[in-house]
């Protein structure tokens, strides 16, 4: 459906921003679709964490620190 495609498009754009290190813009886009996408909800939380504690040498690697 068109709604599903819109969610996918936003997610892909937000993911690109995330890997570029643009966590604030990525968080905003992920937040727009978080109600309908579990992965986007997880990325919102990770973006908040990275905004609060910015990585010194961002390589696009997400290190899992908890289960």
LONUDO-667330 format. One record per residue (C-alpha): chain; x, y, z. Coordinates in nm, 2 decimals, always signed. Layout:
node chain A, px X, py Y, pz Z
...
! end
This chain:
node chain A, px +0.00, py +0.00, pz +0.00
node chain A, px +0.10, py +0.36, pz -0.03
node chain A, px +0.12, py +0.40, pz +0.35
node chain A, px +0.36, py +0.11, pz +0.38
node chain A, px +0.58, py +0.26, pz +0.10
node chain A, px +0.58, py +0.59, pz +0.28
node chain A, px +0.69, py +0.43, pz +0.60
node chain A, px +0.97, py +0.24, pz +0.41
node chain A, px +1.08, py +0.56, pz +0.24
node chain A, px +1.10, py +0.76, pz +0.56
node chain A, px +1.28, py +0.47, pz +0.74
node chain A, px +1.54, py +0.45, pz +0.46
node chain A, px +1.60, py +0.83, pz +0.46
node chain A, px +1.62, py +0.83, pz +0.84
node chain A, px +1.87, py +0.54, pz +0.83
node chain A, px +2.09, py +0.72, pz +0.58
node chain A, px +2.09, py +1.03, pz +0.82
node chain A, px +2.17, py +0.80, pz +1.11
node chain A, px +2.47, py +0.64, pz +0.94
node chain A, px +2.59, py +0.99, pz +0.84
node chain A, px +2.58, py +1.09, pz +1.21
node chain A, px +2.29, py +1.33, pz +1.18
node chain A, px +2.11, py +1.19, pz +1.48
node chain A, px +1.87, py +1.47, pz +1.54
node chain A, px +1.72, py +1.47, pz +1.20
node chain A, px +1.72, py +1.09, pz +1.19
node chain A, px +1.54, py +1.08, pz +1.53
node chain A, px +1.27, py +1.32, pz +1.40
node chain A, px +1.20, py +1.10, pz +1.09
node chain A, px +1.21, py +0.78, pz +1.29
node chain A, px +0.97, py +0.94, pz +1.54
node chain A, px +0.72, py +1.01, pz +1.26
node chain A, px +0.68, py +0.64, pz +1.19
node chain A, px +0.76, py +0.49, pz +1.53
node chain A, px +0.39, py +0.42, pz +1.61
node chain A, px +0.38, py +0.19, pz +1.31
node chain A, px +0.73, py +0.05, pz +1.30
node chain A, px +0.91, py -0.13, pz +1.59
node chain A, px +1.25, py -0.08, pz +1.44
node chain A, px +1.19, py +0.29, pz +1.41
node chain A, px +1.10, py +0.30, pz +1.78
node chain A, px +1.44, py +0.13, pz +1.86
node chain A, px +1.62, py +0.39, pz +1.64
node chain A, px +1.45, py +0.68, pz +1.82
node chain A, px +1.59, py +0.55, pz +2.15
node chain A, px +1.94, py +0.50, pz +2.00
node chain A, px +1.94, py +0.85, pz +1.84
node chain A, px +1.84, py +1.00, pz +2.18
node chain A, px +2.13, py +0.81, pz +2.34
node chain A, px +2.38, py +0.93, pz +2.07
node chain A, px +2.25, py +1.29, pz +2.09
node chain A, px +2.30, py +1.29, pz +2.47
node chain A, px +2.64, py +1.12, pz +2.45
node chain A, px +2.78, py +1.19, pz +2.10
node chain A, px +3.04, py +0.94, pz +1.97
node chain A, px +3.39, py +1.08, pz +1.93
node chain A, px +3.47, py +0.89, pz +1.61
node chain A, px +3.14, py +0.78, pz +1.46
node chain A, px +3.19, py +0.49, pz +1.21
node chain A, px +2.82, py +0.40, pz +1.18
node chain A, px +2.86, py +0.10, pz +1.41
node chain A, px +2.59, py +0.05, pz +1.67
node chain A, px +2.75, py -0.14, pz +1.97
node chain A, px +2.48, py -0.32, pz +2.17
node chain A, px +2.54, py -0.25, pz +2.53
node chain A, px +2.24, py -0.42, pz +2.68
node chain A, px +2.01, py -0.71, pz +2.62
! end
